[in-house]
Amino acid sequence: MKKEGLSSIELDYAQFSRKLVINREWLETRYYIGRVKQEGDTTRYQKQQKFLHQLKTFDKVNYFLGRVERREMKGASKKLNKWLNALPNRPDVSISPKIVEELRRVASIDSVTWVEKAVDVMIATDMVSMAHENKYDIAYLLSADGDFTHAIKKVRDAGCKILVASPVPGYQISKAADSFIRLDRKFFHGCWL
């Protein structure tokens, strides 16, 4: 099982998986990702469609879609507007009216971010249910997210092993897993298209 990160279309996910499992039998790689909707500027949607099409070309690599939601980030704008509104009552601060006008314009711009939803729950649910259905004896989870520790414990309670792999450290998850594999740049040699 794999989760986000390293989502470059240039990575050969089948070769990466074969290399990760070393001499064990590789049954399947499950890639979880939030589905980008086709709306507004379709650039992100088109890039994801190209990526998903590429994933389909790899032997034994399947993808599972969560969702992606738009989130407006207004916290900083609210703070800046509050500070600007307090300026008339602040004789200790002197700012050019042109600068105040520009700051108000900047504060009025909505920042937007995109948040992947349901993917972590899908991964955890599949790991636990598949372990209880005896669909694997060892699973590899590509993540450093400590939120998976409870699911890992449930998988281990079912008699299966979880090996976690990540290019970044993960203190909580490495304590819960049977083994933590730190992926360095050398590991990816031979895994690129």
CYANA upper distance limits for C-alpha pairs under 8 A (distance plus 0.5 A):
  1 MET  CA     28 GLU  CA      8.39
  1 MET  CA     29 THR  CA      5.99
  1 MET  CA     30 ARG  CA      5.24
  1 MET  CA     31 TYR  CA      7.03
  1 MET  CA    123 ILE  CA      8.19
  1 MET  CA    127 MET  CA      8.47
  1 MET  CA    139 ALA  CA      7.03
  1 MET  CA    140 TYR  CA      6.06
  1 MET  CA    141 LEU  CA      5.54
  1 MET  CA    142 LEU  CA      7.32
  2 LYS  CA     29 THR  CA      7.31
  2 LYS  CA     30 ARG  CA      6.31
  2 LYS  CA     31 TYR  CA      5.64
  2 LYS  CA     32 TYR  CA      7.28
  2 LYS  CA    140 TYR  CA      7.73
  2 LYS  CA    141 LEU  CA      5.80
  2 LYS  CA    142 LEU  CA      5.17
  2 LYS  CA    143 SER  CA      7.82
  3 LYS  CA     31 TYR  CA      6.41
  3 LYS  CA     32 TYR  CA      5.99
  3 LYS  CA     33 ILE  CA      7.80
  3 LYS  CA    123 ILE  CA      8.36
  3 LYS  CA    141 LEU  CA      7.68
  3 LYS  CA    142 LEU  CA      6.07
  3 LYS  CA    143 SER  CA      6.67
  4 GLU  CA     31 TYR  CA      7.93
  4 GLU  CA     32 TYR  CA      7.20
  4 GLU  CA     33 ILE  CA      6.94
  4 GLU  CA    142 LEU  CA      8.41
  4 GLU  CA    143 SER  CA      8.31
  6 LEU  CA     11 LEU  CA      8.12
  7 SER  CA     11 LEU  CA      7.99
  9 ILE  CA     51 PHE  CA      6.21
  9 ILE  CA     54 GLN  CA      7.52
 10 GLU  CA    192 TRP  CA      6.25
 10 GLU  CA    193 LEU  CA      5.86
 11 LEU  CA     16 PHE  CA      8.14
 11 LEU  CA    191 CYS  CA      6.53
 11 LEU  CA    192 TRP  CA      5.11
 11 LEU  CA    193 LEU  CA      6.41
 12 ASP  CA     16 PHE  CA      6.58
 12 ASP  CA     58 PHE  CA      8.02
 12 ASP  CA    191 CYS  CA      5.82
 12 ASP  CA    192 TRP  CA      5.80
 12 ASP  CA    193 LEU  CA      6.08
 13 TYR  CA     17 SER  CA      6.49
 13 TYR  CA     55 LEU  CA      8.03
 13 TYR  CA     58 PHE  CA      7.33
 13 TYR  CA     61 VAL  CA      7.75
 13 TYR  CA    191 CYS  CA      7.91
 14 ALA  CA     18 ARG  CA      6.69
 14 ALA  CA     29 THR  CA      8.18
 14 ALA  CA     58 PHE  CA      6.23
 14 ALA  CA     59 ASP  CA      6.66
 14 ALA  CA     60 LYS  CA      7.60
 14 ALA  CA     61 VAL  CA      7.16
 15 GLN  CA     19 LYS  CA      6.61
 15 GLN  CA    190 GLY  CA      8.21
 15 GLN  CA    191 CYS  CA      6.00
 16 PHE  CA     20 LEU  CA      6.61
 16 PHE  CA    188 PHE  CA      7.68
 16 PHE  CA    191 CYS  CA      5.80
 17 SER  CA     21 VAL  CA      6.79
 17 SER  CA     26 TRP  CA      7.98
 17 SER  CA     29 THR  CA      7.44
 18 ARG  CA     22 ILE  CA      6.75
 18 ARG  CA     26 TRP  CA      7.06
 21 VAL  CA     25 GLU  CA      7.83
 21 VAL  CA     26 TRP  CA      7.10
 21 VAL  CA    140 TYR  CA      8.47
 27 LEU  CA     60 LYS  CA      7.48
 28 GLU  CA     60 LYS  CA      5.41
 28 GLU  CA     61 VAL  CA      6.50
 28 GLU  CA     62 ASN  CA      7.98
 29 THR  CA     60 LYS  CA      6.65
 29 THR  CA     61 VAL  CA      5.21
 29 THR  CA     62 ASN  CA      6.71
 30 ARG  CA     61 VAL  CA      6.57
 30 ARG  CA     62 ASN  CA      5.59
 30 ARG  CA     63 TYR  CA      6.12
 30 ARG  CA     64 PHE  CA      7.65
 31 TYR  CA     61 VAL  CA      7.76
 31 TYR  CA     62 ASN  CA      6.60
 31 TYR  CA     63 TYR  CA      4.98
 31 TYR  CA     64 PHE  CA      6.65
 32 TYR  CA     63 TYR  CA      6.18
 32 TYR  CA     64 PHE  CA      5.34
 32 TYR  CA     65 LEU  CA      6.48
 32 TYR  CA     66 GLY  CA      7.75
 32 TYR  CA    119 VAL  CA      6.61
 32 TYR  CA    122 MET  CA      8.39
 32 TYR  CA    123 ILE  CA      7.67
 33 ILE  CA     63 TYR  CA      7.86
 33 ILE  CA     64 PHE  CA      6.90
 33 ILE  CA     65 LEU  CA      5.73
 33 ILE  CA     66 GLY  CA      6.41
 33 ILE  CA     67 ARG  CA      8.14
 33 ILE  CA    116 GLU  CA      8.04
 33 ILE  CA    119 VAL  CA      6.73
 34 GLY  CA     65 LEU  CA      5.81
 34 GLY  CA     66 GLY  CA      4.74
 34 GLY  CA     67 ARG  CA      4.64
 34 GLY  CA     68 VAL  CA      5.55
 34 GLY  CA    116 GLU  CA      5.72
 34 GLY  CA    117 LYS  CA      7.01
 34 GLY  CA    118 ALA  CA      8.21
 34 GLY  CA    119 VAL  CA      6.95
 35 ARG  CA     65 LEU  CA      5.97
 35 ARG  CA     66 GLY  CA      6.21
 35 ARG  CA     67 ARG  CA      5.10
 35 ARG  CA     68 VAL  CA      6.18
 36 VAL  CA     44 ARG  CA      7.52
 36 VAL  CA     45 TYR  CA      5.86
 36 VAL  CA     48 GLN  CA      7.52
 36 VAL  CA     67 ARG  CA      7.32
 36 VAL  CA     68 VAL  CA      6.20
 37 LYS  CA     45 TYR  CA      6.67
 37 LYS  CA     68 VAL  CA      8.11
 38 GLN  CA     42 THR  CA      6.26
 38 GLN  CA     45 TYR  CA      6.10
 42 THR  CA     46 GLN  CA      6.53
 43 THR  CA     47 LYS  CA      6.69
 44 ARG  CA     48 GLN  CA      6.70
 45 TYR  CA     49 GLN  CA      6.65
 46 GLN  CA     50 LYS  CA      6.71
 47 LYS  CA     51 PHE  CA      6.73
 48 GLN  CA     52 LEU  CA      6.54
 49 GLN  CA     53 HIS  CA      6.54
 50 LYS  CA     54 GLN  CA      6.74
 51 PHE  CA     55 LEU  CA      6.78
 52 LEU  CA     56 LYS  CA      6.88
 52 LEU  CA     63 TYR  CA      8.08
 53 HIS  CA     57 THR  CA      7.36
 54 GLN  CA     58 PHE  CA      7.75
 55 LEU  CA     61 VAL  CA      7.02
 55 LEU  CA     62 ASN  CA      7.66
 55 LEU  CA     63 TYR  CA      7.93
 56 LYS  CA     61 VAL  CA      7.22
 56 LYS  CA     62 ASN  CA      7.29
 65 LEU  CA    119 VAL  CA      7.78
 66 GLY  CA    116 GLU  CA      7.84
 66 GLY  CA    117 LYS  CA      6.63
 66 GLY  CA    118 ALA  CA      5.74
 66 GLY  CA    119 VAL  CA      5.55
 66 GLY  CA    122 MET  CA      8.15
 67 ARG  CA    116 GLU  CA      6.46
 67 ARG  CA    117 LYS  CA      5.78
 67 ARG  CA    118 ALA  CA      7.06
 67 ARG  CA    119 VAL  CA      7.99
 68 VAL  CA    114 TRP  CA      6.82
 68 VAL  CA    115 VAL  CA      5.96
 68 VAL  CA    116 GLU  CA      5.00
 68 VAL  CA    117 LYS  CA      6.30
 69 GLU  CA    114 TRP  CA      6.13
 69 GLU  CA    115 VAL  CA      5.75
 69 GLU  CA    116 GLU  CA      7.00
 69 GLU  CA    117 LYS  CA      7.52
 70 ARG  CA    112 VAL  CA      7.30
 70 ARG  CA    113 THR  CA      6.51
 70 ARG  CA    114 TRP  CA      5.23
 70 ARG  CA    115 VAL  CA      6.87
 71 ARG  CA    112 VAL  CA      6.20
 71 ARG  CA    113 THR  CA      5.80
 71 ARG  CA    114 TRP  CA      6.46
 71 ARG  CA    115 VAL  CA      7.40
 72 GLU  CA    110 ASP  CA      7.13
 72 GLU  CA    111 SER  CA      6.29
 72 GLU  CA    112 VAL  CA      5.03
 72 GLU  CA    113 THR  CA      6.86
 73 MET  CA    110 ASP  CA      7.28
 73 MET  CA    111 SER  CA      5.60
 73 MET  CA    112 VAL  CA      6.21
 73 MET  CA    113 THR  CA      7.53
 74 LYS  CA     78 LYS  CA      6.51
 74 LYS  CA    110 ASP  CA      7.03
 74 LYS  CA    111 SER  CA      7.24
 75 GLY  CA     79 LYS  CA      6.84
 76 ALA  CA     80 LEU  CA      6.68
 76 ALA  CA    107 ALA  CA      8.31
 77 SER  CA     81 ASN  CA      6.57
 77 SER  CA    106 VAL  CA      8.43
 77 SER  CA    107 ALA  CA      5.08
 77 SER  CA    108 SER  CA      7.30
 77 SER  CA    109 ILE  CA      8.29
 77 SER  CA    110 ASP  CA      8.31
 78 LYS  CA     82 LYS  CA      6.58
 78 LYS  CA    107 ALA  CA      7.92
 79 LYS  CA     83 TRP  CA      6.70
 80 LEU  CA     84 LEU  CA      6.60
 80 LEU  CA    103 LEU  CA      8.40
 80 LEU  CA    107 ALA  CA      6.82
 81 ASN  CA     85 ASN  CA      6.48
 81 ASN  CA    104 ARG  CA      7.30
 81 ASN  CA    107 ALA  CA      6.89
 82 LYS  CA     86 ALA  CA      6.79
 83 TRP  CA     87 LEU  CA      7.09
 84 LEU  CA    100 VAL  CA      7.67
 84 LEU  CA    104 ARG  CA      8.01
 86 ALA  CA     90 ARG  CA      7.14
 87 LEU  CA     91 PRO  CA      8.28
 87 LEU  CA     93 VAL  CA      7.56
 95 ILE  CA     99 ILE  CA      7.18
 95 ILE  CA    100 VAL  CA      7.25
 96 SER  CA    100 VAL  CA      6.91
 97 PRO  CA    101 GLU  CA      6.57
 98 LYS  CA    102 GLU  CA      6.74
 99 ILE  CA    103 LEU  CA      6.58
100 VAL  CA    104 ARG  CA      6.66
101 GLU  CA    105 ARG  CA      6.82
102 GLU  CA    106 VAL  CA      6.75
103 LEU  CA    107 ALA  CA      6.55
104 ARG  CA    108 SER  CA      6.70
105 ARG  CA    109 ILE  CA      7.35
118 ALA  CA    122 MET  CA      6.62
119 VAL  CA    123 ILE  CA      6.75
120 ASP  CA    124 ALA  CA      6.67
120 ASP  CA    148 PHE  CA      8.45
121 VAL  CA    125 THR  CA      6.42
122 MET  CA    126 ASP  CA      6.48
123 ILE  CA    127 MET  CA      6.53
124 ALA  CA    128 VAL  CA      6.75
124 ALA  CA    148 PHE  CA      7.16
124 ALA  CA    151 ALA  CA      6.02
124 ALA  CA    152 ILE  CA      8.48
125 THR  CA    129 SER  CA      6.47
125 THR  CA    151 ALA  CA      8.18
126 ASP  CA    130 MET  CA      6.17
127 MET  CA    131 ALA  CA      6.61
127 MET  CA    139 ALA  CA      8.42
127 MET  CA    151 ALA  CA      7.74
127 MET  CA    152 ILE  CA      8.39
127 MET  CA    155 VAL  CA      7.29
128 VAL  CA    132 HIS  CA      6.82
128 VAL  CA    151 ALA  CA      6.82
128 VAL  CA    152 ILE  CA      8.24
128 VAL  CA    154 LYS  CA      6.80
128 VAL  CA    155 VAL  CA      5.73
129 SER  CA    133 GLU  CA      6.65
130 MET  CA    134 ASN  CA      6.68
130 MET  CA    135 LYS  CA      5.76
130 MET  CA    136 TYR  CA      7.48
131 ALA  CA    135 LYS  CA      6.52
131 ALA  CA    136 TYR  CA      6.66
131 ALA  CA    137 ASP  CA      7.78
131 ALA  CA    155 VAL  CA      6.30
131 ALA  CA    158 ALA  CA      6.72
131 ALA  CA    159 GLY  CA      8.26
131 ALA  CA    160 CYS  CA      6.82
132 HIS  CA    155 VAL  CA      8.12
132 HIS  CA    158 ALA  CA      6.40
136 TYR  CA    160 CYS  CA      7.72
137 ASP  CA    159 GLY  CA      8.03
137 ASP  CA    160 CYS  CA      5.26
137 ASP  CA    161 LYS  CA      6.70
138 ILE  CA    160 CYS  CA      6.21
138 ILE  CA    161 LYS  CA      5.10
138 ILE  CA    162 ILE  CA      6.27
138 ILE  CA    163 LEU  CA      7.77
139 ALA  CA    160 CYS  CA      8.24
139 ALA  CA    161 LYS  CA      6.82
139 ALA  CA    162 ILE  CA      5.48
139 ALA  CA    163 LEU  CA      6.68
140 TYR  CA    162 ILE  CA      6.30
140 TYR  CA    163 LEU  CA      5.24
140 TYR  CA    164 VAL  CA      6.05
140 TYR  CA    165 ALA  CA      7.44
141 LEU  CA    162 ILE  CA      7.51
141 LEU  CA    163 LEU  CA      6.78
141 LEU  CA    164 VAL  CA      5.23
141 LEU  CA    165 ALA  CA      6.61
142 LEU  CA    164 VAL  CA      6.33
142 LEU  CA    165 ALA  CA      5.27
142 LEU  CA    166 SER  CA      6.07
143 SER  CA    164 VAL  CA      7.17
143 SER  CA    165 ALA  CA      6.78
143 SER  CA    166 SER  CA      5.95
143 SER  CA    170 GLY  CA      8.47
144 ALA  CA    164 VAL  CA      8.23
144 ALA  CA    165 ALA  CA      8.07
144 ALA  CA    166 SER  CA      6.41
144 ALA  CA    168 VAL  CA      7.09
144 ALA  CA    169 PRO  CA      6.78
144 ALA  CA    170 GLY  CA      4.91
144 ALA  CA    171 TYR  CA      8.36
144 ALA  CA    173 ILE  CA      6.82
144 ALA  CA    174 SER  CA      8.40
145 ASP  CA    170 GLY  CA      7.04
145 ASP  CA    172 GLN  CA      8.36
145 ASP  CA    173 ILE  CA      6.95
146 GLY  CA    170 GLY  CA      7.24
146 GLY  CA    171 TYR  CA      7.86
146 GLY  CA    172 GLN  CA      5.43
146 GLY  CA    173 ILE  CA      5.14
147 ASP  CA    173 ILE  CA      8.14
148 PHE  CA    152 ILE  CA      6.65
148 PHE  CA    173 ILE  CA      7.18
149 THR  CA    153 LYS  CA      6.74
149 THR  CA    172 GLN  CA      7.41
149 THR  CA    173 ILE  CA      5.91
149 THR  CA    176 ALA  CA      6.07
149 THR  CA    177 ALA  CA      8.13
150 HIS  CA    154 LYS  CA      6.88
151 ALA  CA    155 VAL  CA      6.72
152 ILE  CA    156 ARG  CA      6.67
152 ILE  CA    162 ILE  CA      7.11
152 ILE  CA    176 ALA  CA      6.95
152 ILE  CA    177 ALA  CA      6.95
153 LYS  CA    157 ASP  CA      6.57
153 LYS  CA    176 ALA  CA      7.03
153 LYS  CA    177 ALA  CA      8.31
154 LYS  CA    158 ALA  CA      6.84
155 VAL  CA    159 GLY  CA      7.27
155 VAL  CA    160 CYS  CA      6.22
155 VAL  CA    161 LYS  CA      7.56
155 VAL  CA    162 ILE  CA      7.88
156 ARG  CA    160 CYS  CA      5.48
156 ARG  CA    161 LYS  CA      6.19
156 ARG  CA    162 ILE  CA      7.65
161 LYS  CA    177 ALA  CA      8.14
161 LYS  CA    178 ASP  CA      6.58
162 ILE  CA    177 ALA  CA      5.97
162 ILE  CA    178 ASP  CA      6.08
162 ILE  CA    179 SER  CA      7.64
163 LEU  CA    177 ALA  CA      6.38
163 LEU  CA    178 ASP  CA      6.15
163 LEU  CA    179 SER  CA      5.40
163 LEU  CA    180 PHE  CA      6.46
163 LEU  CA    181 ILE  CA      7.78
164 VAL  CA    173 ILE  CA      8.09
164 VAL  CA    174 SER  CA      7.47
164 VAL  CA    177 ALA  CA      6.82
164 VAL  CA    178 ASP  CA      8.35
164 VAL  CA    179 SER  CA      6.73
164 VAL  CA    180 PHE  CA      5.31
164 VAL  CA    181 ILE  CA      6.52
165 ALA  CA    180 PHE  CA      6.25
165 ALA  CA    181 ILE  CA      4.98
165 ALA  CA    182 ARG  CA      6.35
165 ALA  CA    183 LEU  CA      7.01
166 SER  CA    170 GLY  CA      8.33
166 SER  CA    180 PHE  CA      8.37
166 SER  CA    181 ILE  CA      6.99
166 SER  CA    182 ARG  CA      5.86
166 SER  CA    183 LEU  CA      5.94
167 PRO  CA    182 ARG  CA      6.08
167 PRO  CA    183 LEU  CA      4.89
167 PRO  CA    184 ASP  CA      6.35
168 VAL  CA    182 ARG  CA      7.44
168 VAL  CA    183 LEU  CA      8.09
169 PRO  CA    182 ARG  CA      7.55
170 GLY  CA    174 SER  CA      6.31
171 TYR  CA    175 LYS  CA      6.93
172 GLN  CA    176 ALA  CA      7.10
173 ILE  CA    177 ALA  CA      6.65
174 SER  CA    178 ASP  CA      8.33
174 SER  CA    179 SER  CA      7.22
174 SER  CA    180 PHE  CA      5.72
183 LEU  CA    187 PHE  CA      6.43
183 LEU  CA    188 PHE  CA      8.40
184 ASP  CA    188 PHE  CA      7.91
185 ARG  CA    189 HIS  CA      7.73
188 PHE  CA    192 TRP  CA      7.77
